[in-house]
Amino acid sequence: MYGNWNALEAVIAAAVIYCLRCLVDVDIPLNQGCLAPVGSHVPEGSFLSPRDKAAFFGGNVLSSHSHRVTDVVLAAFQACSCPQSCMNNLTFGNITSSYYETIGGGSGAGPHWHGTSGVQCHMTNTRMTDPEIFYPRYPVLLHRFELRENSGGSIWAS
């Protein structure tokens, strides 16, 4: 696919393994072998199965770590509602410094629990920088650091 939002096959495999580990009450090892009994089909030429010479800059963030593939798999099994489905990114910089932040949107609700707000969830291994660290290290003024009230979706409906 044109553009740089494509994802590698390994990203999809990682998302599927993650979902399987969430869905079953068995300790599944983290390796490709556990996918042997699982079948998947991704249309060639899509951003999840791009043709040769495709760019791959943002695909991992927008398709896996931002939960899109995970959302689809968990929703297909009616395991939970979708969270934010995209990882917000804040970037700025100049020739002397740069900053890249992933901002957690929250997790989806389930049949017996509410979702959570303002957290990274699922496959991501990132965490927001604490204001106490951010403020003295970067040339910006931080006026406010808070969750926006009532910005989540509706409560789980079966």
N, C-alpha and C positions, 0 to 999 in steps of 0.2 A: 504494500500500500504506500502511496506517496506520503511524504511527511516523515516525522521522526517519532511517532507515537507507537511504533511497532514493538511487539514483545517476542522474545525467544521461546521456543518450545519448552525449555527448562523452566521458564516462569510459570507456564500453565501446569506442568507436572508438579511443581512445588505447591501451587495453589490447590490442586486436586489432592495431593498427599495431606496437606494441612486439613482440608475439609473432611477427608476420611478419618483422620485422627480425632477430629472434633465430634464426628457422628457416631463412632462406635465406642463401646466401653471396654476396649482392649488396648494395650500398649503396642501400637504399631511402630516398627522401626522407621527411622527416617532414611529411606533409601529407595532407589528406583525399582527394586525388586518387588516391593509391596504393591506396585501398580500393575503387575503382570495380569491379574484377573480383571482389571478395569479397562474398559474401552472408552475411547473418546474420538470425536470427529470434529475437526476444525477446518472449515473451508479454506483451501489454498488461496492465497492472495488477500486474505483478510488481515487486519492488523495483529491478529493472534497467530497467523501463519503466513507471514509476508514472503514474497518471492526474493530470490537472491538480490543482493546489492541494496536492500532496503535499509534505511537508517533506523537506529535503535536507541536514540537518546532518552526519550521520556517514557518508553513503553513499560518498563518495570514499575515505575511509580504509578502510572495511570491504569495499568491493567492488573497488576498483582498486589503490590504493596498498598495500593489505594483501595483494594478489596473488590474490584469489579468482578473478577473471575470467581473469587470466593463468594461474593454476594449471589451470583447466578447459581452456583452449585448448592449453597445452603438453602436458597429459596426454592430450588427444584425439589429438595427433600422436605420442604416446609419446616425447616429447622429453626429459622428466625427471620425476622424482617431485615431488610437491607439497612445497613448503616448509611453513612454519608455517601459512600460509593465513589469517592474521589479524595485524594489527599491534597489538601490545600498546601500551597508552597508560597513562602515569602522569600524573595531574594533581593539583595541590593549589594552594591559595591562600587569600587573604583579601582584605580591602578594599585593602590596600597592595601586595600582590605576588601574582603567579600564575606557575605553572610548568606546561608541557605538554611531555611527552617521548614520543617514539615509540621503542619498544624492539625492536630487530631480533631476529628469531627464527632466521633462517638460510635457506639456499638448498637446493633439492632436489638429490638425487644423479642421476646419469645412468648410461648403460651403461658408461662408461669413466672415471668420476670420482666421488669422494665429495662429498656436500654440504658446506656450510660452516656453522659455528655462530656465533650471536651477531652476525650482520650484517644490515643492510638489503639487500634485493636487488630485482631486477626494477625496477619503475617508480618506486620511491620516490626522493625527492631529500633525504631526511633522514639525519641522523647523530646518534647519542647525544651528549649533552653530556659532555665529559671531566670526571671527578671533580675535577680541579684547578680547573676553571671553576665547576662546580656548587656545591661545598662553600662557598667564601667568599661567594657571591652570594645564597644562599637560607637562610632560617632553619630549617635542619634539620641533624641530625647524620648523617653518612654513615659507617656502621660497616663496610660491606663492599661491594666492587664487583668481581664476578667472574662467570664462566660456571658454570652448574650442570653438573657432570660427568655424563656418560651420560644426558643428557636428550633426545637426538635420537631419530629413528625408526630403523627397520631399514635395512640396506644395500639398494641397488637390486636388484630381482629382476625379470628379464624374463619 
